[in-house]
Amino acid sequence: MSADYLVISTSLNPGSNSRLMAVKAHELLNKRGKAEYLDLKDYPMPACDGDSAYADPNVPVLSNKIKNAKMVLLAVPIYNYSFSAAAKNLIELTGQAWNDKIVGFLCAAGGKSSYMSIMSLANSLMLDFRCIINPRFVYADGSSFKNDAIYDHEITKRIEDLVDTSVKLAGLSLSHK
């Protein structure tokens, strides 16, 4: 059975701040419908090689979960002014499953300067798969977290806003099908 809403944590770091935001978003989404949380660390996949990597058993599992969700929130770490390679690899391996999805982003970075870094991924999803991107993405730097928890109340509020808007967009997109 598929979930209405899917939250994917794309960090492979055990102490991930983007994972903390993913867990919070999942908690909020569960109150609004059937939500599922996926963590890429639980679904190891090979690097996309354009060939044999698609035969990995985790690829169809993740593809089906993405394809069957009304809306997907991607929690991504920002490394070196860009989203993580694991997030890119997920999209490369699951490709067409992203067609016409509502997509939102939860981004965690070490500093404040990379807040625009998610745009190349957003543009790719829009152009390649006709995704509708929720512009209320969340960007948090290291100062927003303390003791393995979200410390900044403004970030928590932005996660709530992202969830609210994503649920509304998912409802609108379904009413026109």
Residue pairs with C-beta under 8 A, 6 or more apart in sequence:
1 34
2 34
2 64
2 65
2 68
2 69
3 34
3 35
3 36
3 65
3 68
3 69
4 33
4 34
4 35
4 69
4 70
4 71
4 170
5 29
5 32
5 33
5 34
5 35
5 36
5 69
5 70
5 71
5 72
5 73
5 166
5 167
5 170
6 35
6 36
6 38
6 65
6 66
6 69
6 71
6 72
6 73
7 22
7 25
7 26
7 29
7 35
7 36
7 37
7 38
7 72
7 73
7 75
8 22
8 38
8 39
8 40
8 66
8 72
8 73
8 74
8 75
8 90
9 16
9 18
9 19
9 22
9 23
9 37
9 38
9 39
9 40
9 41
9 75
10 18
10 40
10 74
10 75
10 76
10 77
10 83
10 84
10 86
10 87
10 90
11 18
11 19
11 40
11 41
11 75
11 76
11 77
11 84
11 86
11 108
12 40
12 41
12 84
12 86
13 19
13 77
14 41
15 148
16 77
16 108
17 77
17 108
17 140
17 142
17 144
17 145
18 75
18 76
18 77
18 106
18 107
18 108
19 39
19 75
20 108
20 145
20 148
20 149
20 150
21 75
21 106
21 108
21 138
21 140
21 150
21 155
21 159
22 37
22 39
22 73
22 75
22 106
23 37
24 150
24 156
24 159
25 73
25 75
25 106
25 159
25 162
25 163
26 35
26 36
26 37
28 159
28 160
28 163
29 35
29 73
29 163
29 167
32 163
32 167
33 167
36 65
36 69
38 62
38 65
40 86
40 90
43 58
43 61
43 62
44 58
45 53
45 56
45 58
45 59
45 62
45 89
45 90
45 93
46 52
46 53
46 56
47 53
47 89
48 89
48 92
48 93
53 59
53 93
54 93
56 93
59 93
59 94
62 90
62 93
62 94
62 97
63 93
63 94
63 95
63 96
63 97
64 97
66 72
66 94
66 97
66 98
66 101
67 96
67 97
67 99
69 101
70 102
70 170
70 173
70 174
71 101
71 102
71 103
71 104
71 166
71 167
71 169
71 170
72 98
72 101
72 102
72 103
72 104
73 103
73 104
73 105
73 106
73 162
73 163
73 166
74 87
74 103
74 104
74 105
74 106
75 105
75 106
75 107
75 108
76 83
76 84
76 87
76 105
76 106
76 107
76 108
76 118
76 121
77 83
77 84
77 107
77 108
77 109
78 84
78 107
78 108
78 109
78 110
78 114
78 117
78 118
78 139
79 85
81 113
81 114
81 117
82 114
82 117
82 120
83 107
83 117
83 118
83 120
83 121
87 121
88 121
91 98
91 121
91 124
91 125
95 129
96 129
98 125
98 128
98 129
98 131
99 129
99 130
99 131
100 129
100 130
100 131
100 132
100 173
101 125
101 129
101 131
101 132
102 131
102 132
102 134
102 166
102 169
102 170
102 173
103 122
103 125
103 131
103 132
103 133
103 134
104 133
104 134
104 136
104 137
104 162
104 165
104 166
105 118
105 121
105 122
105 133
105 134
105 137
105 138
106 137
106 138
106 159
106 162
107 114
107 115
107 117
107 118
107 137
107 138
107 139
107 140
108 140
108 141
108 144
108 145
109 115
109 117
109 139
109 140
109 141
109 142
110 141
110 142
111 141
111 142
112 141
114 139
115 139
118 137
118 139
122 133
122 137
125 131
125 133
126 132
126 133
132 169
132 173
134 162
134 165
134 166
134 169
136 158
136 161
136 162
136 165
136 166
137 162
138 155
138 158
138 159
138 162
140 150
140 152
140 155
143 151
143 152
144 150
144 151
144 152
144 155
145 151
145 152
150 156
150 159
